[in-house]
Amino acid sequence: MLNEKKIAILGAGNMGDALVSGLIGSELSAPKNIICTDINQSMLDEIKSKYKVRTTSNNLKAVGEADIIIFAVKPQILATVLIETAPKLDTSKLVISIAAGVPLAAMETCVKKDLRLIRVMPNIAAAVKEAATAIAAGEHATQEDVSLAMEIFNSVGKCIFLKENYLMDATTGLSGSGPAYIFLIVDALADAGVKVGLSRQDSLFLAAQTVLGAAKLLIETQEHPGQLKDKVTSPGGTAIAGLATLESGGLRTTLINAVEAATNRSKELGAMMVQNFCDANSHNSD
């Protein structure tokens, strides 16, 4: 049971804050069972004030007390924090990483021991508890570990489990980066509304609410987007005229290319992170 576990969240930034809010708001965990760490004392003071959780700047202390450790630090410093906390890491603890681009194998190599590892790719919508999150498991993670991770991240949105770790790059390209694509689309729709006479405020509201409503309709009806599209388009009507313009402008192809480009960039950054981890590990051995 998750509410019986001690949880350490290393990194009290936006994602760390969202996770604390989700866990406490959904009553999956009590404030007394959560300890947050950060190098920024003001962030620790803020998260303690908001949620009444325990805080410390001592990562090793937090990891030593926890059953579940969530590494919510930036990928660039993950190796450093892993090496710092390695003395308290072992297979008695579930270790969850949300560091983009860092393969699970690199993490185990860094600490030089087997770990029950879970890799997670959420997105920015965790801040409003609507994240799309993908979860992949390391070799030593159990089915219970996967279930606990999904329970944690379902508190800030909805999760899928990927059997193949290598697909995390594709997830980064689609849902991890996806909110940026949608923000651009909403901004463009709002501009269009202004061009045809609506106020900026009204245009932005209508564009954002339209995206929200369309997404909710897709999720709740489970209908194929093509079927829902057909329901909106009537012969000789306004929607088909707009769709024809979008198709002639290459919107579909452009979005496909955007996801592919972001996926390839995720792979490139992942390779760089592996090298950084190897360098950090080599330096730690000297």
N, C-alpha and C positions, 0 to 999 in steps of 0.2 A: 504494500500500500504506500502510495506516494506521501500521504500525510504523516507517515511514520519516519520518513527519511530526513536526514539533515542535508541541506543543499547549500553548497558554496557557489556563488556567482562571482567569478573573477573579472572585473570590469563593470563599472557602474554607469556606463554611458547609455545611449538611447536604447539599445537592445537589452542591456541588463535591467534598466528601469522598466521596460515593457514586460519582461519576464516576471519580475517581482510583482508588478501590477496584476498580471494575468493569474499567477499562482495564488496570490492572496484574494483577489477579487472572485475567483472561482472556488475558493475555499479548498483548493487542493493541497495547500500548505499553510501553516501558521507562521506569523512573523518570527516567532522564537526559533523556528527551525531553519531560517534562512540567514546566511551571513554573506555580506557583500564586501568586496575589496576594490580598491582603486588607489592610484598614486595621487589623485586629486582629492584633498580632504574636503573641499567645499562640495564636491559631488557626493561624497559619503555622507556629509551632514544633511544634504538635501534628501537623499534616499531614505535615511534613517528617520528624518522628520515626517516624510510622507507616509511611510509604510511601517514604521516601528520595528524594522528588522535590525539585526546586529551588524555592525560594520567593523572593519579593521583594515589597516594598510599592510598587514602581514599576510602575504599569500600562503606561506608555509603553514601558519597557524590555522588558517581557514580550511585548507585542504586536509590537514590532520584531523579536524573535527567532523568532516563531511562524509556522507555516504555517496553523494552525487556531486561531481564538480563540473560546472559549466564554464568553459573558457570563452568569455565574451570579450576578449581583447582583440586588438587589430592584428591581422596576419603577420605584419612586420615584426611584432614583438612576441609572437606566440612561442617561438623557440626559446627565447630568453626566460619567459615565465615557466615554460615546461621544465627547463633545466633547473630553475630555482626551486620548483616544487617537487621535482623527481624523488627526493628522499621520502616523501609521504605518499607517493603514488604507487599503487599495486592493484592486483586483481580483486581485492576486496571492495574496490570503489568503482562506480560507473563514471566514466570520463566522457563528457560531451563537448565537442568543438563546433563553434559557429564561424570559425575563421575561414573565409573564402579562399579557395585555391590551395589549401594545405591538405594533401592526401593523408589518410590515416597511417599508412606505412611510414611516412616521414616522421610522424609524431612518435611512434614506437621506437624508431631508430634514434630519435633525439634523446629519449629518456633511457634507452638501452634496457628495456624490459617489456614484457607482455602487459597489455592493458585491456580492459573491457571498454573499447572505444566506440563512440557513435559520432558520426559527422552529420551536421545539420545545415541546411541552406534555407533560412527564412528570408523575408523581405521587409521593407520599411513599413508595410501596413501592419506589422506587429504593434505599432504604436496605438492603433485603433482596434486591435484584436481581430484583424482580418487578414493576417499574413497567409500567404501560400508557402508552405514549408515542405521541403523534401528531406528525408532521413535515410541514411545509409549506415550499415553496421560493419564494424571491424571483425576480424577472425575470431576474437575471444568474447565478443558480446553475445549475450543470451537473448532468447525470445522475450524474457521478462525485461531485459534492458531496453529492447526496442519498444516495448509497450510503455515503459516508464517515460522514455524520451518522447513518444507520441502524445502521452498524457500531458507532459509539460508544455509542448509546443501547440497542442490543441487549445491550450488556455489563451493563446494569442492569435488564433486563426484556425486553419485546417491543414492537415498533414497528409502526405503520401509516403509510403515506404518503397525505396528502390533497392532491389536485390543486387544491382550492379553498381559498384562504387564509381565506375568511370562516367556514369551518366550524370554525376553531380555537376560537371561542366555544362551540360545541356540545360540542367535546371537553373544554373546561374545565368545562362544566356536568355532563358525564357522568363521564369518567374522572379529570379533575383534582380535582374535588370528591368524586368517588365514594367514596373510602375513608372519608370522614366519614359517609356514609350507612350504609356497612357496619358501621362501629364502633358506630353507634347501634343498628343491628339486632342485632348480637352482644350488646351491653349489655342490650337488651330481652329477648333469648332467655335470657341468663344470669339476669336477674331472674325470668323465668318458671320457670326450673329451680329457683331458690331457693323460689319460691312453692309448687311442688309437692313440695318436700322435699329437693332436692339441696343439697349444700354450695356456697357461692359459688365456691370454687376449681374444683370438679368441673364446675359449670354453665358457667363461663367457658371452661374447656378444651373441653368437649363442643360448645359453641356455635361457638367459633372453628375447631375442627377440622372441624366439619360444613360451615361456609362454605368452608374450604379444599378439602375433599374434593369438594364439589359443583362448585366452579369448575374443579377439575382434571378432573373427569369430563366437564364440558361441553367443555373445550378438547381433551382427548385423544380423545373419541369423535366430536366434531363433530356430535353429534346436536342437534336442536332442543330447547330447554329444555322445551317442552310434551311432547315424547315421553318425556324422562327423568322429568318429573313424573308422567306416566301410569304409568310403571313402578313408581313408589313407592306409588301409590294403588290399593288393592284395594277391591272393593265392600263398603260398610258398615264400612270400616276406620278406623284412627286418623288416617292422613294426610289422607283426604278430609274428615274432620270438622274437622281443623285448617285445611285450605285453605278450606273454606266460611266459617269464622270470619274468616280473612284477607280474603276477598273481600267479606264483609259489612261489614268495617271499612274498606274502601276502600284497601287497601295498594297495589294496582296503580296506581290513579289518583293516590294521594299521591306515589308515587315518580316517576311521569311529570311531575307538577306540580313536584316538587322539581328535577328536571333542567332543566325549562323555566325555572323561576325563576332558577336558578344561571346558565343560559346568558344570559338577559336581563341579569342583573347583570354578567356578564362584558362584555357589549356596552357597558353604561353606564360601567363602569370603563375600558374601552378608549377610549371617547370622551374621558373625562377625561384619560387618559394622553396622547392625541394633543394635547390642548390644552396640557398641561404641556410636551410636547416642543416645541410651537410657541413657547411662552413662553421656554423655555430657549434655543431657537435664535435668537429675536429678541434676547434679552439678550446672547447670544454675539456677535451682529452689531454691537452698539452699541460 
